[in-house]
Amino acid sequence: VNFITPTSAVVMGGLAIARVSYDRWLRFVWKYLIIMMIIIIAGLAIGVLTG
């Protein structure tokens, strides 16, 4: 969540220093976030199924 929330001071500060708009950054990082979400869901499912 801290990677995508625009209220995160680290995200907004880093984007301001790099002079990158939030929209442009979000278009760049969305694939990574989807992959991470799938990996986390799979890990949780395996953990639940194995007890």
C-alpha positions, 0 to 999 in steps of 0.5 A: 500500500505504501508504494501506491498511496499518494499520501506517502511522504516518501513516494511524493517526496521522491517523485518531486525530487525526480520531477516525475508526475504521479500518473507517470510513475503509476503507469510505470509501476502498476505491472510490478504491483500486480505481480507482487499481489499475485505472489502474495495471494499465492503465498497466503493460499499455500500457507492456509492450505498447508496449515 
